[in-house]
Amino acid sequence: MNYEAELRTLARREALVEKRQGQLPSGVKFSQRIEQLVQNPTAKMIEAAGEHARNNTFNNKAGAFASAIMSAKAKAPWLNLIVPFVRTPDNIVKFGLKRTPAAPLLADVREDLMAGGAKQERAIARILWGTGVMVGAGMLAQAGYITGAGPDDKKERQALLASGWRPYSIKVGGKYYEYNRLDPFAQWLGLASDMATLKYDEKDGADIAANVLGSLVNNTINKTYMQGLSNFVEFLQDPKRNGEWYLRQQAGTMAQPFTLLSNIASEQDPFARETNSVLDQIKYRMPGLRTDLPTRLDQFGEPMANRTYPGGPFSIAAPIAQSQESSDPLRQEAARIGWTPSTAADHFTSGKVRHELTPTQYHEYTQLIGQITANNARRLMASKGWSALDDDQKRDALDKSAKKARDAVKLAMIPYLTSGKRAALDRLRGQLEAQR
């Protein structure tokens, strides 16, 4: 389709030149000449139409960097686990950049601009079209209808996520629709949203440049086809901490590599799940087994909702994840002030004794801490003096309240961990239920 459309465009352009120069064949109308050229194109037209088709389907020749990676993969096949796709992502990124103000950084764009004629006109038109889209997206981002990467601060980001907010999404009503899989449009929307919501008055030139580069990296790596590389980068950031998680991810993918089965398993499950072993990671990707895993809990001890797609298990045809904005006043206020309780460690010390928690114990431990923290925070926010506090004072008060919740659960856990007695835990859970 791309080939035929471009061939007809080139044929019309060639026929138009002949008409202007008075070189149309005798007795042949303009429309007839177009059809003749379409049926019998020149070698130059065939090459140009083929290049256009390959470019629009992201199948054109890989650049030097991508070619080097592909060569490395040929010599070391295990690299396919990290970067299974190279040429297509490389071409998608270039396709997007050619339609941004950064387009002149690319050598082939500079060549087109210097060439003059139709090549120059097309290059300029691409830049103006993409820039226009970005300007519009930036205005929508400033108005709150499109989101970018979100805040750099981890706690502020977690607080927003707990309220139903999602990065790289379009907000319609009370729902967020993720656009980061809609390439190449996602690249323009993401870059524009990040730039439009950047706090320029709080950053110097170096910070702004770093944020622009970070946005480009985010909008390149934060894709399903780049998940292997994204996971590898996360592993490299803290190998000691992320090593076990990364090995589980890789082992699960190798043991059950079929994406459709994984999508079906996810579609049948309303909740996100915890994985604590390689076997858990395999179950996570299997229909009927995934729901045996413990639910993943948010910072308030509640099960985290699973990502939903309008296309169900065949979401590759409709890759737009959805998220409902929470109406919970606690989550909304926490998101506004950028507060979230600290994540509890999977161990604690009482006296001189260090208590290590099993995955099951840790699940109960964090659930109770989160739910008690939420109850305490709701009471605090409903108190008469809450509105008189500034945001820093509110965050401090909530932190103190969360620490009391952690201390109470630790105290109740000790008899259970040392002698198997659950009386204190059950009493704490009963009080919690009574307060709901």
C-alpha positions in Angstrom: 0.0 0.0 0.0 2.8 2.5 0.9 4.7 1.5 -2.2 1.7 2.0 -4.5 0.7 5.3 -3.0 4.2 6.7 -3.3 4.6 5.4 -6.8 1.5 7.2 -7.8 2.7 10.4 -6.1 6.0 10.2 -8.0 4.2 9.5 -11.3 2.0 12.5 -10.8 5.0 14.7 -10.0 6.9 13.4 -13.1 3.9 14.0 -15.3 3.4 17.5 -13.9 7.0 18.4 -14.7 6.5 17.1 -18.3 3.3 19.1 -18.7 5.0 22.3 -17.4 7.9 21.8 -19.8 5.6 20.9 -22.7 7.0 17.4 -22.9 3.9 15.3 -22.5 3.7 12.6 -25.3 1.6 13.7 -28.2 -2.1 12.9 -27.8 -1.7 11.8 -24.2 -3.7 13.5 -21.5 -2.2 14.4 -18.1 -4.2 11.7 -16.3 -3.3 9.1 -18.9 0.4 10.0 -18.5 0.2 9.4 -14.8 -1.3 5.9 -15.4 1.5 5.2 -17.9 4.1 6.0 -15.4 2.4 4.0 -12.7 2.3 1.0 -15.0 5.9 1.5 -16.3 7.8 3.3 -13.7 11.5 4.3 -14.1 14.2 2.6 -12.1 14.6 5.8 -10.1 10.8 5.8 -9.2 10.9 2.2 -8.2 13.8 2.8 -5.9 12.3 5.9 -4.4 8.9 4.2 -3.8 10.5 1.2 -2.3 12.5 3.3 0.1 9.4 5.2 1.1 7.5 1.9 1.8 10.4 0.5 3.9 10.6 3.8 5.8 6.9 3.9 6.6 6.9 0.2 7.8 10.2 0.7 9.8 12.0 -1.8 7.6 14.6 0.4 6.0 18.3 -0.3 6.4 19.6 -0.2 10.0 22.0 2.6 10.9 25.6 2.1 12.0 24.8 1.7 15.7 22.0 -0.7 15.2 24.1 -2.7 12.7 26.8 -3.0 15.3 24.3 -4.4 17.8 22.9 -6.8 15.3 26.5 -8.0 14.5 27.1 -8.5 18.2 23.9 -10.5 18.5 25.0 -12.8 15.6 28.2 -13.6 17.5 26.5 -13.9 20.9 23.0 -15.2 20.5 22.3 -14.8 24.3 22.0 -11.1 23.7 18.6 -11.8 22.1 17.3 -12.1 25.7 18.3 -8.5 26.3 17.6 -6.9 22.9 15.4 -9.2 20.8 14.5 -6.4 18.4 17.0 -3.8 17.0 16.3 -2.6 13.5 12.6 -1.8 13.9 13.0 0.1 17.2 15.9 2.0 15.7 13.8 3.0 12.7 10.8 3.9 14.8 13.0 6.3 16.9 14.5 7.9 13.7 11.0 8.2 12.1 9.8 10.1 15.2 12.9 12.3 15.5 12.6 13.3 11.8 9.3 15.0 12.7 10.6 17.0 15.7 12.7 20.2 16.0 15.7 17.9 16.6 15.4 16.5 13.0 18.5 18.4 11.7 20.7 16.4 14.0 20.2 13.4 11.7 22.5 13.3 8.7 19.9 12.1 6.2 17.6 15.0 7.2 20.5 17.5 6.7 21.1 16.0 3.2 17.4 16.4 2.3 17.4 20.0 3.5 20.5 20.8 1.4 19.2 18.9 -1.6 16.5 21.4 -2.3 13.4 20.6 -4.4 10.9 18.0 -3.4 13.3 16.4 -0.8 13.7 19.7 1.0 10.0 20.4 0.9 9.1 17.0 2.4 11.8 17.3 5.1 10.4 20.7 6.2 6.8 19.5 6.0 7.7 16.5 8.3 9.3 18.8 10.8 6.5 21.3 10.8 3.8 18.6 11.0 5.5 16.8 14.0 6.3 20.1 15.7 2.7 21.2 15.4 1.5 17.9 17.0 4.0 18.4 19.8 2.9 22.0 20.4 -0.7 20.9 20.7 0.2 18.0 23.0 2.2 20.4 25.2 -0.8 22.7 25.6 -2.9 19.7 26.6 -0.3 18.5 29.0 -0.2 21.9 30.8 -4.0 21.7 31.0 -3.8 18.2 32.7 -5.2 16.2 29.8 -2.0 14.4 28.8 0.7 13.2 31.2 4.4 12.7 30.8 6.9 10.8 32.9 5.8 12.5 36.1 7.8 13.7 39.1 11.5 12.6 39.6 10.9 12.2 43.4 10.1 8.5 44.1 7.6 9.2 46.9 5.7 11.9 44.9 5.5 9.4 42.0 4.2 6.6 44.2 1.6 8.9 45.7 0.4 9.8 42.2 0.3 6.2 41.1 -1.7 5.2 44.2 -4.4 7.8 43.1 -4.9 6.1 39.7 -2.6 8.5 37.8 -0.6 6.9 35.1 2.5 8.2 33.2 2.4 8.8 29.4 -1.4 8.7 29.3 -4.3 10.7 28.0 -6.9 11.6 30.7 -10.6 11.4 29.6 -13.1 12.0 32.4 -11.8 9.9 35.4 -9.7 7.5 33.3 -6.2 7.4 32.1 -5.4 5.8 28.7 -1.8 4.9 28.2 -0.4 6.0 24.8 3.2 4.8 25.2 2.7 1.8 22.9 1.2 3.9 20.1 4.5 4.6 18.2 5.6 6.7 16.6 2.9 9.1 17.8 3.8 8.2 21.4 7.3 9.7 21.0 5.9 13.1 20.1 3.3 13.1 22.8 5.7 11.9 25.4 8.5 14.4 24.6 6.0 17.3 24.4 4.4 16.4 27.7 7.7 16.1 29.5 9.0 19.4 28.2 5.7 21.2 28.8 5.5 20.1 32.5 9.2 20.6 33.3 9.7 23.1 36.1 12.1 25.4 34.3 12.3 27.9 37.2 13.7 25.2 39.5 16.4 24.0 37.1 19.6 25.3 35.5 20.7 24.7 31.9 22.5 21.4 32.7 19.4 20.1 34.5 17.2 21.0 31.6 19.5 19.3 29.1 19.6 16.2 31.3 15.8 16.2 31.5 15.5 16.5 27.7 17.9 13.5 27.3 16.1 11.6 30.0 12.8 12.2 28.3 14.2 10.9 25.0 15.6 7.8 26.7 12.2 7.2 28.6 10.3 7.5 25.4 12.6 5.1 23.6 13.1 2.4 26.3 9.7 2.5 27.9 8.2 0.2 25.3 7.1 -3.5 25.3 9.6 -4.3 22.5 12.4 -2.8 24.6 11.4 -4.5 27.8 14.4 -6.7 27.8 16.8 -3.8 27.6 14.8 -1.8 30.1 15.0 -4.7 32.6 18.7 -5.1 32.0 19.3 -1.4 32.6 17.4 -1.6 35.9 19.5 -4.6 36.9 22.7 -2.7 36.2 21.6 0.3 38.3 21.8 -1.9 41.4 23.0 -5.5 40.6 23.1 -6.6 44.2 19.6 -5.6 44.9 18.0 -6.4 41.5 20.0 -9.5 40.6 17.5 -12.0 42.0 14.5 -10.2 40.5 16.2 -10.0 37.0 17.1 -13.7 37.0 13.5 -14.6 37.9 12.3 -12.4 35.0 14.6 -14.1 32.5 13.9 -17.6 33.7 10.2 -17.1 33.6 10.3 -15.7 30.1 12.5 -18.6 28.8 10.3 -21.2 30.5 7.1 -19.7 29.1 7.9 -17.5 26.1 4.4 -17.2 24.6 3.1 -13.7 25.0 -0.5 -14.7 24.1 -0.6 -17.1 27.0 0.8 -14.5 29.3 -1.9 -12.0 28.1 -4.7 -14.5 28.7 -3.4 -15.2 32.3 -3.3 -11.4 32.9 -6.8 -10.8 31.4 -8.3 -13.5 33.7 -6.9 -11.9 36.8 -8.2 -8.6 38.3 -5.1 -8.1 40.6 -1.4 -7.7 40.2 0.6 -10.5 41.7 3.8 -11.1 43.7 6.5 -13.4 42.5 9.2 -14.6 44.9 10.8 -17.4 42.9 11.5 -18.7 39.4 8.5 -21.1 39.8 6.3 -18.1 40.8 7.4 -16.2 37.7 6.4 -19.1 35.5 3.0 -19.3 37.2 2.6 -15.6 36.7 2.7 -16.2 32.9 0.3 -19.2 32.9 -3.5 -19.1 32.8 -5.0 -20.9 35.8 -1.8 -20.7 37.8 -1.3 -17.0 38.1 -4.2 -16.6 40.6 -2.5 -18.9 43.0 0.1 -16.2 43.7 -0.3 -13.7 46.5 -1.8 -10.3 45.5 0.6 -7.4 45.3 -0.2 -4.8 47.9 0.0 -1.0 47.6 1.3 1.3 50.3 -2.0 1.2 52.1 -2.2 -2.6 52.3 -4.8 -3.0 49.6 -4.6 -5.3 46.5 -3.2 -3.5 43.5 -5.5 -3.7 40.5 -4.2 -5.4 37.4 -3.7 -3.4 34.1 -6.7 -3.7 31.9 -6.8 -3.4 28.1 -9.9 -3.0 25.8 -8.6 -5.8 23.6 -8.5 -8.4 26.3 -5.9 -11.2 25.7 -5.5 -10.0 22.1 -4.5 -6.5 23.3 -1.8 -6.4 20.7 -4.6 -5.1 18.5 -5.6 -2.4 21.1 -2.5 -1.8 23.2 -4.0 0.9 25.4 -3.9 0.1 29.1 -6.6 1.8 31.2 -6.6 3.1 34.8 -9.5 4.5 36.8 -8.7 7.6 38.9 -9.4 6.9 42.6 -12.2 8.8 44.4 -10.7 8.0 47.8 -10.0 11.4 49.6 -6.9 9.8 51.3 -5.3 8.9 48.0 -6.2 12.2 46.4 -4.8 14.3 49.3 -1.7 12.1 49.5 -1.1 12.6 45.8 -1.6 16.4 46.1 1.0 16.8 48.8 3.3 14.1 47.4 3.2 11.8 50.4 3.5 8.0 50.6 4.4 5.8 53.6 7.9 4.2 53.5 8.1 0.6 52.3 8.7 -1.8 55.2 11.7 -4.0 55.0 11.4 -7.8 55.0 13.1 -7.9 58.4 13.3 -6.0 61.6 15.2 -6.0 64.9 13.8 -6.3 68.3 16.3 -5.8 71.1 19.3 -7.6 69.7 17.3 -10.2 67.7 16.9 -9.8 64.0 13.7 -11.3 62.6 13.7 -12.4 59.0 10.2 -12.7 57.4 9.2 -15.3 55.0 7.2 -14.1 51.9 3.9 -15.1 53.5 4.8 -13.4 56.8 6.0 -10.3 55.0 2.7 -10.1 53.0 0.7 -10.1 56.2 3.1 -7.7 57.9 2.9 -5.1 55.1 -0.8 -5.6 54.7 -1.5 -4.7 58.4 1.0 -1.8 58.4 -0.6 -0.4 55.2 -4.2 -0.7 56.4 -3.5 0.7 59.8 -1.5 3.6 58.3 -4.4 4.3 56.0 -6.9 4.4 58.9 -4.6 6.6 61.0 -4.1 9.0 58.0 -7.9 9.2 57.4 -8.5 10.2 61.0 -5.7 12.7 60.9 -7.0 14.3 57.7 -10.5 14.5 59.2 -9.2 16.3 62.3 -10.0 20.0 62.9 -6.4 21.1 62.8 -5.5 19.4 59.4 -6.5 22.3 57.2 -4.4 24.7 59.3 -1.1 22.8 58.5 1.0 23.6 55.5 2.0 20.7 53.2 5.4 20.1 54.9 3.7 19.8 58.3 1.1 17.5 56.9 3.8 15.2 55.5 5.6 15.2 58.8 2.3 14.4 60.7 1.6 11.5 58.3 5.1 10.1 58.7 4.8 10.0 62.4 1.4 8.3 62.1 2.9 5.7 59.7 5.7 5.0 62.1 3.2 4.3 64.9 1.5 1.8 62.7 4.8 0.0 61.9 5.7 -0.1 65.6 2.3 -1.6 66.5 2.5 -4.3 63.9 6.1 -5.2 64.8 5.1 -5.6 68.4 2.2 -7.9 67.4 4.5 -9.9 65.1 7.1 -10.8 67.7 5.1 -13.5 69.6 4.1 -15.0 66.3 7.7 -15.1 65.0 9.3 -16.4 68.3 6.6 -18.9 69.5 3.9 -19.1 66.8 1.3 -17.3 68.9 -1.1 -15.2 66.8 -3.2 -13.7 69.5 -1.7 -10.2 69.3 -1.9 -10.3 65.5 -5.5 -11.4 65.5 -6.4 -8.8 68.0 -4.8 -6.1 65.9 -6.6 -7.4 62.8 -9.9 -7.4 64.7 -9.5 -3.8 65.8 -8.7 -2.9 62.2 -11.9 -4.6 61.0 -14.0 -2.9 63.7 -12.7 0.5 62.6 -13.8 0.0 58.9 
